[in-house]
C-alpha cells in the first residue's frame, strides 16, 4: 500500500469546537474520546462532537467506528467540513488496513471527502494538509498530482505559514528535489520550533531516500545527530517530538542515546504509552535493554495506547522480535500470531513468524 495513508492519519486535525481543538492538536486522543462519549450520552445530536470522536477513533486505529461516527455527524449536518475531514481520515485508515485492490475505493473516497472538506471550509488548515499529502502520494490514476499538492501547500501557507512550508518541503522531498525541499523545512522549523509535527516530519524526511541520496549515508547520519539535540528542547514534553528525536538517534546508529532520550522524558510526557512503545522499538531494533524493552511493551499491551501509527499490532511485533533475540522462540511465535490476529496483513509480524517456523 502507498505511504499516503499513515501520513494522512498522522496529521489528524482539531475540529472547530474549542472544546476539542487543543487536545486533538496535542494528540490527547484518549481524553477526547472519553469526553465526547460523555457529552454524547447527554446529547447525541451534536455533529461537532461526533466529528471529534471520529478523529480520536481514527488516531486509535479504530477506523470502522471512526467512519460510523463521521457519518453520524454528516447525517446530523450534511456538508460539515469537520465531519468530511473525519470521514476522509477514517476511509484512509480502512484502506491502509486492507492493503489490496479493494482499498482503492477507500482511497478514492478519502480523496473526495478531503476535497469536499476544503470546499466546505477553506479555513480548515488540516484539511489542506491532508489533501496535499493525498495529491502528492497517490498515483496519478487515483487523482494524484504534484501541481495540485503544491497548490494545497500555498493555500495552507495563508492559514498556517509553518504548516504550509512543512507541506511544501514534504512534497518536494517526495519528488526527489531535496535541495529545494530543505529550505522549506528550515523555514517551518524557524516559525514553529516547538511543533512536534514539524519536528517529526523534518527528522523523518532527513532519514528518507531523497536526503540519503543527496547527503550520503554518513552525511545523513551526521545531520540527524546534529539536529536531534538541537530540536529536543522544544518538544521534550510532546510524545510525537520525543519519539522523532529518539528515532533520529536510533537510525543514526546510536541506540543507547535513543533509549536515554525516551527514559529521561518519560516522567514528563503528555502520552507516556507512546514512549513505552518507542522503548520497545529501540530495544528490538537497537539490541539494547531488551528485558526493559519487553517490560515496557507488556505495559503498553495492558493499558490504553494513546494513538500512534503502529498500534497494538506493532507492540506485539516488537515483543516478538525481542523474545526471538532472547532465544524464547515459542513465546516469540505467540507474539507474532497475536499481531497477525489484530492485523492479518502486518508485514513485519508475518516475516517474523515465517522466520520462526520450524
URMO-V972568 format. One record per pair of residues at least 4 apart in sequence whose C-alpha atoms are under 6 Angstrom apart, sorted by the first residue. I is the first residue (numbers start at 0). J is the second residue. D is the distance in Angstrom with one decimal. If there is no record, write none. Layout:
# URMO-V972568
[[I & J & D] [I & J & D]]
This chain:
# URMO-V972568
[[0 & 98 & 5.3] [3 & 133 & 5.9] [3 & 136 & 5.1] [4 & 91 & 5.4] [7 & 129 & 5.3] [12 & 125 & 5.2] [13 & 20 & 4.3] [13 & 23 & 5.1] [13 & 24 & 5.4] [14 & 20 & 5.5] [14 & 81 & 5.8] [19 & 23 & 6.0] [22 & 27 & 5.0] [23 & 27 & 5.7] [28 & 55 & 4.9] [31 & 35 & 6.0] [32 & 52 & 5.6] [32 & 55 & 5.8] [35 & 39 & 6.0] [35 & 48 & 5.8] [35 & 52 & 5.8] [39 & 43 & 4.4] [46 & 72 & 4.2] [46 & 75 & 5.8] [49 & 68 & 5.6] [49 & 72 & 5.3] [50 & 69 & 5.4] [50 & 72 & 5.9] [50 & 82 & 4.9] [53 & 65 & 4.2] [53 & 68 & 5.2] [53 & 69 & 5.5] [53 & 85 & 5.9] [54 & 85 & 5.4] [56 & 61 & 5.2] [56 & 65 & 5.1] [57 & 61 & 5.5] [57 & 62 & 5.2] [57 & 65 & 5.5] [57 & 89 & 5.7] [58 & 306 & 5.0] [59 & 306 & 4.5] [62 & 89 & 5.1] [62 & 92 & 5.9] [62 & 93 & 5.8] [65 & 89 & 5.7] [66 & 86 & 5.4] [66 & 89 & 5.1] [69 & 82 & 5.3] [69 & 85 & 5.8] [69 & 86 & 5.1] [72 & 82 & 5.9] [73 & 77 & 4.6] [80 & 116 & 4.4] [80 & 119 & 5.3] [80 & 120 & 5.8] [83 & 112 & 5.2] [83 & 116 & 5.3] [84 & 113 & 5.6] [84 & 116 & 5.6] [87 & 109 & 4.1] [87 & 112 & 5.0] [87 & 113 & 5.7] [90 & 105 & 5.3] [90 & 109 & 5.3] [91 & 106 & 5.7] [91 & 109 & 5.6] [94 & 102 & 4.3] [94 & 105 & 5.2] [97 & 102 & 5.7] [113 & 130 & 5.6] [117 & 121 & 4.8] [117 & 126 & 5.9] [124 & 155 & 5.8] [126 & 130 & 6.0] [127 & 131 & 5.9] [127 & 151 & 5.6] [127 & 155 & 5.9] [131 & 148 & 4.3] [131 & 151 & 5.1] [132 & 136 & 5.9] [133 & 137 & 5.7] [134 & 143 & 4.2] [134 & 144 & 5.1] [134 & 148 & 5.1] [135 & 143 & 5.7] [135 & 144 & 5.7] [135 & 145 & 5.1] [135 & 148 & 5.5] [137 & 143 & 4.7] [138 & 143 & 5.0] [139 & 143 & 4.3] [152 & 163 & 4.8] [152 & 166 & 5.6] [152 & 167 & 5.5] [155 & 159 & 5.8] [155 & 163 & 4.7] [156 & 160 & 4.2] [156 & 163 & 3.9] [161 & 187 & 4.3] [161 & 190 & 5.6] [164 & 183 & 5.1] [164 & 187 & 5.4] [165 & 184 & 5.5] [165 & 187 & 5.6] [168 & 180 & 4.4] [168 & 183 & 5.0] [168 & 184 & 5.4] [171 & 176 & 5.2] [171 & 180 & 5.0] [172 & 176 & 5.3] [172 & 177 & 5.1] [172 & 180 & 5.5] [175 & 209 & 5.1] [177 & 209 & 6.0] [187 & 191 & 6.0] [188 & 192 & 4.8] [193 & 233 & 4.5] [193 & 234 & 5.3] [195 & 199 & 5.7] [195 & 234 & 6.0] [195 & 239 & 5.7] [195 & 240 & 4.4] [196 & 200 & 5.9] [199 & 240 & 5.7] [199 & 243 & 5.0] [205 & 210 & 5.4] [208 & 212 & 5.9] [210 & 214 & 5.8] [211 & 215 & 4.8] [211 & 216 & 5.6] [211 & 219 & 5.7] [214 & 218 & 4.9] [214 & 219 & 5.5] [215 & 219 & 5.9] [220 & 251 & 4.7] [222 & 226 & 6.0] [223 & 227 & 5.9] [223 & 247 & 5.6] [227 & 244 & 5.2] [231 & 235 & 5.6] [234 & 240 & 5.2] [235 & 241 & 5.8] [236 & 267 & 5.9] [236 & 268 & 4.6] [237 & 268 & 5.9] [237 & 269 & 5.8] [238 & 270 & 5.7] [245 & 257 & 4.3] [246 & 250 & 5.9] [248 & 253 & 5.1] [248 & 257 & 5.1] [249 & 253 & 5.2] [249 & 254 & 4.7] [249 & 257 & 5.4] [254 & 285 & 5.2] [259 & 263 & 5.9] [261 & 265 & 5.8] [272 & 299 & 6.0] [272 & 304 & 5.6] [275 & 295 & 5.2] [276 & 296 & 6.0] [278 & 292 & 5.4] [279 & 292 & 4.4] [279 & 296 & 5.7] [280 & 284 & 5.9] [281 & 285 & 5.2] [282 & 286 & 5.1] [282 & 287 & 4.9] [282 & 288 & 5.7] [282 & 289 & 5.1] [282 & 292 & 5.3] [283 & 317 & 6.0] [283 & 320 & 5.8] [283 & 321 & 5.2] [309 & 313 & 4.7] [312 & 338 & 4.3] [312 & 341 & 5.9] [315 & 334 & 5.3] [315 & 338 & 5.2] [316 & 335 & 5.5] [316 & 338 & 5.9] [316 & 348 & 5.3] [319 & 331 & 4.2] [319 & 334 & 4.9] [319 & 335 & 5.6] [322 & 327 & 5.1] [322 & 331 & 5.1] [323 & 327 & 5.5] [323 & 328 & 5.3] [323 & 331 & 5.3] [332 & 352 & 5.9] [335 & 348 & 5.1] [335 & 352 & 5.8] [339 & 343 & 4.3]]
